[in-house]
Amino acid sequence: LGDSKDRIQGILAEGDFQNLSVARALVSICTRTSDAERVRNIVDSLGERHRKEAFFWASSQLAFLELRFDDALREAEDWLRVDPFCSSAVAQVQYFLNDLKENYGEAARIGGQFFRRMDEREVVLNNTAYALVLNGELGEAH
């Protein structure tokens, strides 16, 4: 999988990122700290063409890859404020709250808010149940 991922990243990286979907596809497979420079280039390119609100998801991932966890959470929370119906934004905020901050109560609250706005989304349901269990609310998680 690693070689294929590197090849896909190389192909996508040749783009100029005017298309947010192409940029998002590339950022979504950049999961190693060694990918931070590539994501930085994408964020810089997006910043030349789009309002920051259009790519909070990339800024959040960049901060995460650069181990700036408070900034990563802040960017993800900004993304969620801009797009409260986006299950990916909810899942990102929950991931950071659960695994970086151990703030399971807040992660569960955010998941509950999302469920009231939208139909269930599997990743958000999973992250909410995880947060509830770790927050000692096993009955609610069930």
C-alpha positions, 0 to 999 in steps of 0.5 A: 500500500505504501508504494501505491500511496506514494505514487498517488501523492506524487501524481496529485502533487503535480496539480495546482490545487485550484480544484478543492476536491483534488487538494482534499483527496491528496491531503486525506492520504497524507497521514505521516509527519513526513507528509507535512511539507507536501500539505504545507505546499497545498495549504499555501497554494489554496490560500492564494486562491480561496478563502481560509474557510474553504480549506480548514480541513487542510489547515487542521491536517497540517497542524496535526502533522506538524504536531501542533495539536492545539492548532489542529483542534482549533482549525477543526473546530473552525471547520465544524463552525463553518460546515456543521453538517459535515460528518468529516468535520465532526469526526476530526474534532471528535478524534482530536478531543478523544485521542489528543485531549482526552475530553470525552464528554465534549466529543460525545456532546459534539456527536450528539449535536450532529445526530440532532442535525443529521441522520446518523453517520457511521464514523461519528456514531463510532467516535461518539460511542467511543467518547461516551464509553471513555467518559464512563457513560456505558449505558448511553453509548449502547 
